[in-house]
């Protein structure tokens, strides 16, 4: 690892955050520190970050909430750091697509080692750029772009993430509950999934009332039809 590898440590306990910062700096990392979820989100939106160490329990929004928001648009490696090392908490963290879950009782050296392991694994698994081509519909996940008959169509962040998930798993049925929990969390109006699907259809379908790409599986949810070229 070298100074071009940036670690963001998010923890309201400054003693822990700055202790970890010193250990990572000693290993050659560039380190940023944020005291809460909102400051961390601002940093990620403005600065390239290679990995995040994220405290679960913080004032305001929790680390789980921040991870859920980031996963809508980002595959940034995230390692949860928590004083509560229960199986339920660990499973919840992995369910939100966290890359590791570390108890705060772990030594700084162990945390550094586990971050290095996650970075190595992510580098090996990093896919080549793929553009999804479905005839008149093309989706470029990296450029965050949707083309219809060669013309770009504006999408909100959540609409785009929802479309990408469906397109990346053709013929796989996603329930409304699965989609809601993935993109909106556990609390709220499930009807928002239906509203977003309708908006996406209006943008990509020639005849939204008779969709070709996003099909309703009655009583279950939705699936994406069409083989990529």
C-alpha positions as CSV (number, residue, x, y, z in Angstrom):
1,X,0.0,0.0,0.0
2,X,1.2,3.6,-0.6
3,X,0.1,7.2,-0.1
4,X,-2.2,6.9,-3.1
5,X,-4.4,4.5,-1.1
6,X,-6.9,6.6,0.9
7,X,-8.6,5.3,4.0
8,X,-11.6,7.2,5.5
9,X,-12.1,6.5,9.3
10,X,-15.6,7.4,10.5
11,X,-16.0,7.4,14.3
12,X,-17.3,9.9,16.8
13,X,-14.7,8.7,19.3
14,X,-11.8,10.8,18.4
15,X,-9.3,8.8,20.5
16,X,-10.1,5.7,18.5
17,X,-10.2,7.5,15.2
18,X,-6.8,9.2,15.6
19,X,-5.2,6.1,17.1
20,X,-6.2,4.2,13.9
21,X,-5.1,7.1,11.8
22,X,-1.6,6.9,13.2
23,X,-1.4,3.1,12.6
24,X,-2.6,3.4,9.0
25,X,-0.2,6.3,8.3
26,X,2.7,4.2,9.7
27,X,1.7,1.6,7.0
28,X,1.9,4.2,4.2
29,X,-1.8,5.0,3.8
30,X,-3.3,8.4,3.3
31,X,-5.9,8.8,6.0
32,X,-9.0,11.0,6.4
33,X,-11.2,11.2,9.5
34,X,-14.9,12.1,9.9
35,X,-16.8,12.3,13.2
36,X,-20.2,11.3,11.8
37,X,-22.2,10.0,8.8
38,X,-23.0,13.4,7.3
39,X,-19.3,14.5,7.3
40,X,-18.2,11.1,5.9
41,X,-20.8,11.4,3.0
42,X,-19.5,14.9,2.2
43,X,-15.9,13.6,2.0
44,X,-16.9,10.6,-0.2
45,X,-18.8,12.9,-2.6
46,X,-15.8,15.3,-3.0
47,X,-12.7,13.1,-2.5
48,X,-11.6,9.7,-4.0
49,X,-11.6,7.2,-1.2
50,X,-10.4,3.6,-1.5
51,X,-11.8,2.1,1.7
52,X,-14.0,3.2,4.7
53,X,-13.8,2.1,8.3
54,X,-17.3,2.9,9.6
55,X,-18.4,3.0,13.2
56,X,-21.9,1.5,13.6
57,X,-23.2,3.6,16.5
58,X,-22.8,7.4,16.1
59,X,-24.8,10.5,17.0
60,X,-27.3,11.2,14.2
61,X,-27.4,8.6,11.5
62,X,-25.8,5.2,12.2
63,X,-23.1,3.5,10.2
64,X,-25.7,1.1,8.9
65,X,-27.8,4.0,7.5
66,X,-24.7,5.5,5.8
67,X,-23.8,2.2,4.3
68,X,-27.3,1.7,2.9
69,X,-27.2,5.1,1.3
70,X,-23.7,4.5,-0.2
71,X,-24.6,1.1,-1.6
72,X,-27.2,2.7,-3.9
73,X,-24.5,4.1,-6.1
74,X,-21.1,2.8,-4.8
75,X,-19.2,-0.4,-4.2
76,X,-16.7,1.4,-1.9
77,X,-15.1,-1.2,0.4
78,X,-16.7,-0.7,3.9
79,X,-15.6,-2.3,7.1
80,X,-17.9,-1.9,10.1
81,X,-16.3,-1.2,13.5
82,X,-18.6,-1.7,16.5
83,X,-18.6,-2.2,20.2
84,X,-21.5,-4.6,19.8
85,X,-20.1,-7.9,18.4
86,X,-23.3,-9.9,18.3
87,X,-24.2,-12.3,15.5
88,X,-27.3,-10.3,14.7
89,X,-25.3,-7.1,14.2
90,X,-22.7,-8.9,12.1
91,X,-25.4,-10.4,9.8
92,X,-27.1,-7.1,9.5
93,X,-23.8,-5.5,8.4
94,X,-23.1,-8.2,5.8
95,X,-26.7,-8.0,4.7
96,X,-26.1,-4.3,3.8
97,X,-23.1,-5.4,1.7
98,X,-20.4,-4.5,4.2
99,X,-17.1,-6.1,3.4
100,X,-16.1,-6.9,7.0
101,X,-17.3,-6.5,10.6
102,X,-14.7,-5.8,13.3
103,X,-15.2,-5.6,17.0
104,X,-13.6,-2.5,18.7
105,X,-11.8,-4.8,21.0
106,X,-9.6,-5.8,18.0
107,X,-6.1,-4.3,18.1
108,X,-5.1,-1.5,15.6
109,X,-2.7,-3.9,14.0
110,X,-5.5,-6.4,13.3
111,X,-7.7,-3.7,11.9
112,X,-4.9,-2.6,9.5
113,X,-4.4,-6.2,8.4
114,X,-8.1,-6.8,7.7
115,X,-8.3,-3.6,5.7
116,X,-5.4,-4.8,3.6
117,X,-7.1,-8.1,3.1
118,X,-10.3,-6.5,1.9
119,X,-8.4,-4.2,-0.5
120,X,-6.5,-7.1,-2.0
121,X,-9.7,-9.1,-2.4
122,X,-11.5,-6.1,-4.0
123,X,-8.7,-5.6,-6.4
124,X,-8.8,-9.2,-7.5
125,X,-12.6,-9.1,-7.9
126,X,-12.7,-5.7,-9.6
127,X,-14.6,-6.3,-12.9
128,X,-13.7,-4.8,-16.2
129,X,-16.0,-2.1,-17.4
130,X,-19.2,-3.4,-18.9
131,X,-21.9,-1.6,-20.9
132,X,-25.2,-3.4,-21.0
133,X,-26.7,-3.4,-24.5
134,X,-30.4,-4.4,-24.9
135,X,-31.0,-3.1,-28.4
136,X,-32.6,0.3,-28.2
137,X,-31.7,0.4,-24.5
138,X,-28.0,0.8,-23.4
139,X,-26.9,1.2,-19.8
140,X,-23.4,2.3,-18.8
141,X,-23.0,1.8,-15.0
142,X,-19.6,3.5,-14.8
143,X,-20.7,6.6,-16.7
144,X,-24.0,6.6,-14.9
145,X,-25.7,6.9,-18.3
146,X,-28.8,5.4,-20.0
147,X,-29.2,5.7,-23.7
148,X,-32.5,5.1,-25.6
149,X,-31.9,4.8,-29.4
150,X,-28.5,6.5,-28.8
151,X,-29.9,9.5,-26.9
152,X,-29.1,10.0,-23.2
153,X,-32.1,10.0,-20.8
154,X,-31.9,11.7,-17.4
155,X,-32.2,9.4,-14.4
156,X,-32.2,10.1,-10.7
157,X,-29.6,8.3,-8.6
158,X,-32.1,5.9,-7.2
159,X,-33.9,5.2,-10.5
160,X,-30.5,4.5,-12.1
161,X,-29.5,2.1,-9.3
162,X,-32.8,0.3,-9.4
163,X,-32.6,-0.1,-13.2
164,X,-29.0,-1.4,-13.0
165,X,-29.9,-4.0,-10.4
166,X,-32.7,-5.4,-12.5
167,X,-30.7,-5.3,-15.7
168,X,-27.7,-7.0,-14.1
169,X,-29.9,-9.9,-13.1
170,X,-32.0,-10.7,-16.1
171,X,-35.0,-13.0,-15.5
172,X,-34.4,-12.9,-11.7
173,X,-37.5,-11.9,-9.8
174,X,-37.1,-9.3,-7.1
175,X,-40.0,-8.8,-4.7
176,X,-41.1,-5.3,-3.8
177,X,-40.0,-5.9,-0.2
178,X,-36.5,-6.8,-1.4
179,X,-36.2,-3.7,-3.5
180,X,-37.6,-1.5,-0.8
181,X,-35.2,-2.7,1.9
182,X,-32.3,-2.5,-0.5
183,X,-32.8,1.1,-1.6
184,X,-35.0,2.7,1.1
185,X,-34.3,0.8,4.3
186,X,-36.8,-0.9,6.6
187,X,-39.3,1.9,7.3
188,X,-41.5,3.8,4.9
189,X,-44.2,3.4,2.2
190,X,-43.6,0.3,0.0
191,X,-45.6,1.9,-2.7
192,X,-42.6,4.0,-3.6
193,X,-41.2,1.0,-5.3
194,X,-44.2,0.9,-7.7
195,X,-43.8,4.6,-8.3
196,X,-40.2,4.3,-9.2
197,X,-40.8,1.4,-11.5
198,X,-43.5,3.3,-13.3
199,X,-41.1,6.3,-13.8
200,X,-38.4,4.0,-15.2
201,X,-40.8,2.4,-17.6
202,X,-41.9,5.8,-18.8
203,X,-38.3,6.6,-19.7
204,X,-37.2,3.3,-21.3
205,X,-40.3,1.6,-22.7
206,X,-41.8,2.4,-26.1
207,X,-45.2,1.5,-24.6
208,X,-45.0,1.8,-20.8
209,X,-48.4,0.2,-20.3
210,X,-47.1,-2.9,-22.2
211,X,-43.5,-3.1,-20.9
212,X,-40.9,-5.0,-22.8
213,X,-38.0,-4.7,-20.3
214,X,-39.4,-4.5,-16.8
215,X,-42.1,-7.1,-16.3
216,X,-44.5,-7.3,-13.4
217,X,-44.7,-10.7,-11.8
218,X,-48.2,-10.5,-10.4
219,X,-48.4,-10.9,-6.6
220,X,-44.6,-11.1,-6.4
221,X,-42.5,-8.2,-7.8
222,X,-40.5,-7.5,-11.0
223,X,-38.0,-9.0,-13.3
224,X,-36.0,-7.7,-16.2
225,X,-36.4,-9.3,-19.7
226,X,-33.9,-9.1,-22.5
227,X,-30.5,-10.7,-23.2
228,X,-27.6,-8.3,-23.2
229,X,-25.6,-8.0,-26.5
